Amino acid sequence: MAAPKKIRIQYYRSIITTPTKQRLVVKGLGFTHLNQIVEREDNESIRGMIKAIPHLVRVLEN
């Protein structure tokens, strides 16, 4: 069985002055500090979260 695909995401813009829903999405992705890079499973739910906050995160090439 193949390992699930992964996606690397970088949190590069601050959540200061952002709406509460966007803050919760950033927290839900697992970010705790600025310029942090996390690796998550590449699925529709994670892609939807990224789509909700494209101005705060970057998708990095693997």
Legacy VTK file of the C-alpha trace (Angstrom):
# vtk DataFile Version 3.0
C-alpha trace
ASCII
DATASET POLYDATA
POINTS 62 float
0.000 0.000 0.000
1.381 3.394 -1.004
1.968 6.080 1.579
-0.500 8.990 1.444
0.678 12.081 -0.417
1.936 14.934 1.732
1.748 18.687 1.269
4.114 21.227 2.867
2.546 24.515 3.982
4.277 27.629 5.316
2.544 30.174 7.560
4.065 33.488 6.477
1.552 36.305 7.205
0.276 37.261 10.648
-3.309 36.680 11.761
-3.467 40.072 13.468
-6.678 41.841 12.317
-8.032 38.713 10.613
-11.548 37.409 11.332
-12.000 34.706 13.964
-12.866 32.037 11.374
-9.520 32.559 9.630
-7.669 32.380 12.959
-9.351 29.041 13.655
-8.320 27.694 10.240
-4.672 28.637 10.903
-4.849 26.907 14.283
-6.587 23.903 12.720
-3.719 23.454 10.281
-1.410 23.173 13.296
0.469 26.464 13.076
1.755 27.958 16.319
4.177 30.631 15.121
5.039 32.708 12.072
7.228 31.229 9.296
6.489 27.726 10.528
6.357 24.911 7.968
4.076 21.926 8.548
3.538 18.773 6.517
-0.029 17.532 6.203
-1.781 14.793 4.270
-2.840 16.062 0.833
-6.617 15.669 0.830
-9.715 17.721 0.058
-10.234 18.981 3.611
-6.680 20.354 3.903
-6.932 21.884 0.409
-10.193 23.570 1.463
-8.550 25.027 4.560
-5.692 26.392 2.433
-8.210 27.859 -0.015
-9.881 29.723 2.881
-6.645 31.542 3.830
-4.457 31.825 0.693
-3.252 35.277 1.778
-1.728 33.836 4.985
-0.072 30.604 3.829
2.114 29.276 1.012
2.162 25.791 -0.471
5.794 24.711 -0.839
7.147 22.375 -3.500
8.179 18.933 -2.213
LINES 1 63
62 0 1 2 3 4 5 6 7 8 9 10 11 12 13 14 15 16 17 18 19 20 21 22 23 24 25 26 27 28 29 30 31 32 33 34 35 36 37 38 39 40 41 42 43 44 45 46 47 48 49 50 51 52 53 54 55 56 57 58 59 60 61
